Amino acid sequence: MNIEERAAQAAAWKAAGQCSCAQAVMKAFEDKIPVDADTLMKLGAGHAGHQGQAGRERGLCAGRTVPLL
């Protein structure tokens, strides 16, 4: 999957209300991160709430940096 496909999939999960912005980005890269899907969703959950409620790029930024840790 290329970066545009990952971005589109993350946007679809977020739009469907399946997860926060951060979780959607992390989930889109789940095949590249050596952590199970449930743990990824839990890690991303800490970046939801205030950041995710802003409806801007803050949740997305958090989601794309967590996999780098």
Secondary structure, 3 states (H helix, E strand, C coil): CCHHHHHHHHHHHHHCCCCCHHHHHHHHCHHHCCCCHHHHHHHHHCCCCHHHHCCCCHHHHHHHHHHHC
